Amino acid sequence: MLLEIFIIKRILIAFMKIIITRHGETEENAAGILQGHLPGKLSKIGIEQAKKLAYRLKDESFDCIYSSDLARAADTAKEIAEYHENIPLLFDQRIRERYFGTMEGKSHINLDTITKKTYYAESIEELIKRTGDFLDQLKREYQYKNCLIVGHGGSVGALLANLRKRTFKQIFELGPIQNTSITIFDPVPEMTLFNCAKHLYD
C-alpha cells in the first residue's frame, strides 16, 4: 500500500503545467496596425485587461514567468509578476510575434496590395521552429514545474501548434487568440482550457 502511494506521488509530481496567455490590447491593435516585432503600446483597455488577467492568476503557483521581450507582452507580464514577487520574470525573443518585415507599422487594410512574399517576411515554419526550440528548452529546464508564458497572437498560436501537434491553420480554425486569454496544459500535453477570457467580463 505504501509503495502504491509512493508510485502515485511520483507520477503526480512528474507532470508539467504550462499556462499560455496573450498580451493586452494595444493602441496598434485598436488602430488596425500590423505590429510584428515592433514594441507596441498597451491601450487603456489593454492595461485594464492586463490587470484583470493578473488578478485571475494571482493564486497560481508558478516556478517561472516567461515573456516575449516586446513591450506589449513584457508590460502585461509585469502586471502578472506583481502578484508573484519571488518568481523569476524572464524575457525571450523566441516567443516574439511573427516578423512581418517592411509591412510592420502599416495598416491591415493595405495588405491586399502587398505581395505575399513581402508580407510574410518570416514563414510559419520558421515561427513554429523558434517557438518549438523555446518549448524544448523550457521542458528541459523546468521539468515537473509550473510555467507561465506571455506571448502574442501568432506566437501563442505557434506554441499551441507545437504542444498539440497540430498545424498553425488548425489552431486558428478554433478561433482567433483573444487579448489576455488563457490556455492551460495540465499536464503537458493535455489541453484543459483554451482561449478563455472570462476574467474580462466577470
C-alpha positions in Angstrom: 0.0 0.0 0.0 2.8 2.4 0.9 4.6 1.5 -2.3 1.5 2.3 -4.3 1.1 5.7 -2.6 4.8 6.4 -3.3 4.4 5.5 -7.0 1.2 7.7 -7.4 3.0 10.6 -5.8 6.0 10.2 -8.1 3.6 10.1 -11.1 1.8 13.3 -10.0 4.9 15.3 -9.4 6.3 14.3 -12.8 3.6 16.4 -14.6 4.5 19.8 -16.0 1.9 22.6 -16.2 2.0 25.4 -18.7 -0.3 28.4 -18.9 -0.1 30.5 -22.0 -1.6 33.9 -22.5 -1.5 36.8 -25.0 -0.7 40.5 -24.1 -3.4 43.1 -23.6 -4.9 45.2 -26.3 -2.5 47.7 -27.8 -3.1 51.1 -29.4 -1.9 49.5 -32.6 -4.5 46.6 -32.3 -7.2 49.2 -31.9 -6.0 51.1 -34.9 -5.6 48.1 -37.2 -1.8 48.4 -37.4 0.4 45.4 -38.1 2.9 45.2 -35.2 5.2 42.1 -35.7 8.5 42.9 -34.0 7.5 46.5 -33.1 7.2 47.0 -29.4 3.5 48.1 -29.3 1.9 50.1 -26.5 -0.9 48.8 -24.3 -4.0 50.9 -24.7 -6.1 52.0 -21.7 -8.3 49.0 -22.3 -5.2 46.8 -22.6 -3.8 48.0 -19.3 -7.1 47.1 -17.6 -7.1 43.7 -19.4 -3.6 43.0 -18.1 -4.7 43.9 -14.5 -7.7 41.7 -14.7 -5.5 38.8 -16.1 -3.0 39.4 -13.3 -5.8 39.2 -10.7 -7.1 36.0 -12.2 -3.7 34.4 -12.0 -2.7 35.7 -8.6 -3.3 32.4 -6.8 -1.5 30.3 -9.3 1.8 28.8 -8.2 4.4 29.5 -10.8 8.1 28.4 -11.0 8.8 30.8 -13.8 7.2 33.5 -15.9 8.5 33.8 -19.5 7.5 36.7 -21.7 8.3 37.9 -25.2 10.7 40.8 -24.8 8.5 43.1 -26.9 7.0 45.9 -24.7 3.3 44.9 -25.1 3.9 41.4 -23.8 6.6 42.5 -21.3 4.2 45.1 -19.8 1.5 42.5 -19.5 3.9 40.1 -17.8 5.0 42.7 -15.3 1.4 43.2 -14.2 1.2 39.4 -13.5 4.5 39.4 -11.8 3.3 42.0 -9.2 1.5 39.0 -7.5 4.5 36.7 -7.8 7.4 38.8 -6.4 9.8 35.9 -5.8 9.2 34.2 -9.2 11.8 34.9 -12.0 10.4 37.0 -14.8 12.4 36.1 -17.9 12.3 37.5 -21.5 12.9 35.5 -24.6 13.0 36.7 -28.2 11.9 33.3 -29.5 8.3 34.0 -28.3 8.0 37.3 -30.1 5.3 37.8 -32.7 5.8 36.7 -36.3 8.1 39.1 -38.2 6.4 41.0 -41.0 9.4 42.9 -42.4 8.6 46.1 -44.3 4.8 45.8 -43.5 5.3 46.4 -39.8 3.7 49.6 -38.7 1.3 49.7 -41.6 -2.5 49.3 -41.7 -4.0 45.9 -42.2 -6.4 47.3 -44.8 -3.5 48.0 -47.2 -2.1 44.4 -47.1 -4.1 43.2 -50.1 -1.9 45.4 -52.3 1.3 43.8 -51.0 2.8 40.6 -52.4 2.7 37.5 -50.1 6.5 37.3 -50.2 6.9 40.8 -48.9 4.2 40.5 -46.2 5.3 37.2 -44.8 9.0 38.0 -44.0 9.0 35.1 -41.6 7.4 31.9 -42.6 5.0 29.9 -40.5 7.6 27.1 -40.5 10.2 29.5 -39.1 7.8 30.7 -36.4 6.9 27.1 -35.4 10.6 26.2 -35.3 11.7 29.1 -33.0 8.7 28.6 -30.6 9.4 24.9 -30.6 13.0 25.5 -29.7 11.9 27.6 -26.8 9.5 24.9 -25.6 12.2 22.3 -25.8 14.4 24.3 -23.6 11.6 25.1 -21.2 10.8 21.5 -20.7 14.4 20.6 -20.0 15.0 23.4 -17.5 11.6 23.4 -15.8 10.7 19.7 -16.0 7.9 18.9 -13.4 7.3 22.6 -12.8 4.5 25.2 -13.4 5.3 27.8 -16.0 3.5 30.9 -17.5 4.2 32.1 -21.0 3.2 35.6 -22.2 3.2 36.0 -26.0 1.3 37.3 -29.0 -1.5 36.1 -31.2 0.9 34.5 -33.7 3.5 33.1 -31.3 0.8 31.8 -29.0 -0.8 30.0 -32.0 2.6 28.5 -32.8 3.2 27.4 -29.2 -0.2 25.7 -29.2 0.6 24.1 -32.6 3.8 22.6 -31.1 2.2 21.4 -27.9 -0.9 20.0 -29.7 1.0 18.5 -32.7 -1.4 20.5 -35.0 -0.8 22.8 -37.9 -0.9 26.6 -37.4 -4.1 26.6 -39.6 -5.8 24.0 -37.4 -5.2 26.1 -34.3 -6.6 29.2 -35.7 -9.6 27.3 -37.1 -10.7 27.1 -33.4 -10.9 30.9 -33.3 -8.6 34.0 -33.0 -6.4 34.2 -29.9 -8.1 36.9 -27.7 -6.1 39.5 -25.8 -5.1 38.2 -22.4 -6.9 34.9 -23.0 -5.7 31.9 -21.1 -4.9 28.4 -22.4 -3.8 25.7 -20.0 -1.9 22.5 -20.4 -2.2 20.4 -17.2 -0.4 18.2 -17.5 1.5 18.8 -20.8 0.5 17.9 -23.4 -3.2 17.7 -22.3 -5.0 21.0 -23.0 -7.6 21.6 -20.3 -8.5 25.2 -21.1 -8.4 27.1 -24.4 -8.5 30.8 -25.2 -10.5 31.7 -22.1 -11.0 35.4 -21.4 -13.9 35.2 -18.9 -11.9 37.5 -16.5 -12.6 40.4 -18.8 -16.3 40.0 -18.4 -16.8 38.9 -14.8 
